[in-house]
Amino acid sequence: MNSGRLPYGRQDINQDDVDAVRRVLESDLITQGPVVVQFENALAQYCGSDFAIAVNSATSALHIACMALGVGQGDTVWTVPNTFVASANCARYCLADVDFVDIDPKTYTMCPDALASKLEQAKTTGTALPSVVIVVHFAGQACDMRVIAQLAERFNFKLIEDASHAVGARYENKPVGNCQYSDITVFSFHPVKIVTSGEGGMATTNNKALAEKMRLHRSHGVFRPEPGSGRVDDEPWIYEQSSLGYNYRMTDIHAALGLSQLQRLDEFVERRHQLADRYVSKLDHLPFVLPYQSANSYSALHLYPVLVPASEQQASVRRDLFDYMQSQDIGVNVHYIPVHTQPYYQQLGFRQGDFPASEHYYQRTISLPLFSRMTDAEQDRVVNCLEVFAHSLGVRFAA
Ligand SMILES: *Cc1c(COP(=O)(O)O)cnc(C)c1O
């Protein structure tokens, strides 16, 4: 803003959003109430899913998704290393084991071939096959869901799409979240994502039983029996706890913001595409690898990760670029430190070198600023800095 510092991502809140939140604050109900239901219905309609369950974060949505699919001790859940830790942690909450499938070096999302061969190998060696696979639509671009869903069928596992980056994205020209190829899709409304509710998340599904389970798990496992069922007549105040749930409810305050933001979702994604196209046209001549856009999907462009040139010094070049951009008040970031290299996962037995594609990608990647309110002038400043850096790099490699 006027501080002059450009963040890598930032929310876009307008007066309509503020008014929507104010209306809830001035109403009688401020916790989970009618606006949460409106937000759920609006997102389900946008995605083309039968059900949507709003919660207080995508992390909570991932947890109740795993619970609804019956993930527990003795189960194994597979995901990718190139993601935020929450994609793996949700399985650990359920006491399941976690394993990883490496990424495709072109798309940075789960490599279907790596998944297929890991499944084959698990089958032949008798090691644990996954009960659930969580794919991540990294940077807003959908994974190859058609192929992965065929594997789910063949090897009998359930599929969760972690679409935290991908609300507003399309796959095979249909909205991500329609669950055509998966059991459950999860979205995040954290302020750096595409649309925000402050904090918040949503799970979509076409399976009524899964939807009902997730609704129970988000609210203590407690429900009110229908009028007419035996106990209600004797104890009209009755509520019953049938399982061990949590308090993962979204409030109407947050839902009002999310619902209002949803009106501008397509606009936000279009602006991100304009900016990404500008990056392509302006960075074309520089030695950075720009993110690949697959033909069968329309990315929500949550992130714009570029790679420094592959070389012996790639890790130090990326570090220099990071420092240089920060010194110029440009908020670059790195997505992601491979999850299996985190100390917590190292304690579980994972080692550096286990997933080389994710690790190589990590050494070279840096996310450039990209958000709907970024101006062309702000973007030009990013481009100028990259030009200066690339020039110094040329001098350095020539030396
Ligand atoms: C942001 C993010 C999450 C967690 O979202 P919250 O709403 O902050 O809990 C999970 N997975 C991925 C891939 C994310 O980027």
PDBQT file of the ligand as one rigid body, heavy atoms in Angstrom, charges set to zero:
ROOT
HETATM    1  C1  LIG A 401      -3.467 -22.526   2.927  1.00  0.00    +0.000 C 
HETATM    2  C2  LIG A 401      -3.420 -23.985   2.718  1.00  0.00    +0.000 A 
HETATM    3  C3  LIG A 401      -4.003 -24.896   3.604  1.00  0.00    +0.000 A 
HETATM    4  C4  LIG A 401      -4.567 -24.484   4.923  1.00  0.00    +0.000 C 
HETATM    5  O1  LIG A 401      -5.538 -23.519   4.804  1.00  0.00    +0.000 OA
HETATM    6  P1  LIG A 401      -6.104 -22.802   6.112  1.00  0.00    +0.000 P 
HETATM    7  O2  LIG A 401      -7.411 -22.252   5.674  1.00  0.00    +0.000 OA
HETATM    8  O3  LIG A 401      -5.106 -21.734   6.461  1.00  0.00    +0.000 OA
HETATM    9  O4  LIG A 401      -6.218 -23.820   7.192  1.00  0.00    +0.000 OA
HETATM   10  C5  LIG A 401      -3.999 -26.242   3.281  1.00  0.00    +0.000 A 
HETATM   11  N1  LIG A 401      -3.431 -26.685   2.142  1.00  0.00    +0.000 NA
HETATM   12  C6  LIG A 401      -2.835 -25.844   1.287  1.00  0.00    +0.000 A 
HETATM   13  C7  LIG A 401      -2.248 -26.399   0.025  1.00  0.00    +0.000 C 
HETATM   14  C8  LIG A 401      -2.796 -24.470   1.552  1.00  0.00    +0.000 A 
HETATM   15  O5  LIG A 401      -2.163 -23.651   0.705  1.00  0.00    +0.000 OA
ENDROOT
TORSDOF 0
